[in-house]
Amino acid sequence: NAELLDQGLMLKDYRMYTDFSRQIRNKELRNSFQAKLQERAKLMEGRPAPDIPFKDIDGKEMRLSDFKGKVLYVDFWATWCGPCLAAMPHMEQLHQAFKNNPHMQVIGVNVMDRKSPESLKEFLRNRPSPLTYAMAVDVDGKKTRDKWLSPMGVNGIPHAFAVKNGKLI
């Protein structure tokens, strides 16, 4: 059952796993299972999305809460990540499809790079095709990993989340 937690967690599943965990007799195993369950529950559908501060490519601080009232599609990526770079044109297509919708926003968050907003801006300027969706930098790198990726059991990128009214969907 622990492997099933790695596939995502819905409220009905959370309740079932909570009930199941109470039946585990081995204390160490029960505690381990419950700890993993609680970690996964942090980013369960309907839970508040972490409001981590980022910097946009102009160096201005931004937070996900700055986009209240919008559905956000947040994509975590890095300059050295081949699959991330391959996904960028698709992210741009998504942005183009919804750019006139005031209730939708695509945001790319550069993570695990330790790049400054200035160097990221230069990297984006040198892309083969322009990217016009919002870009941000997690200059610390640990905030994203600790608050978003690790609780979801995500060890790699690219990875995306959808957020509506401050909650994960």
Disulfide bonds with the S-S distance in Angstrom:
Cys81-Cys84 2.37
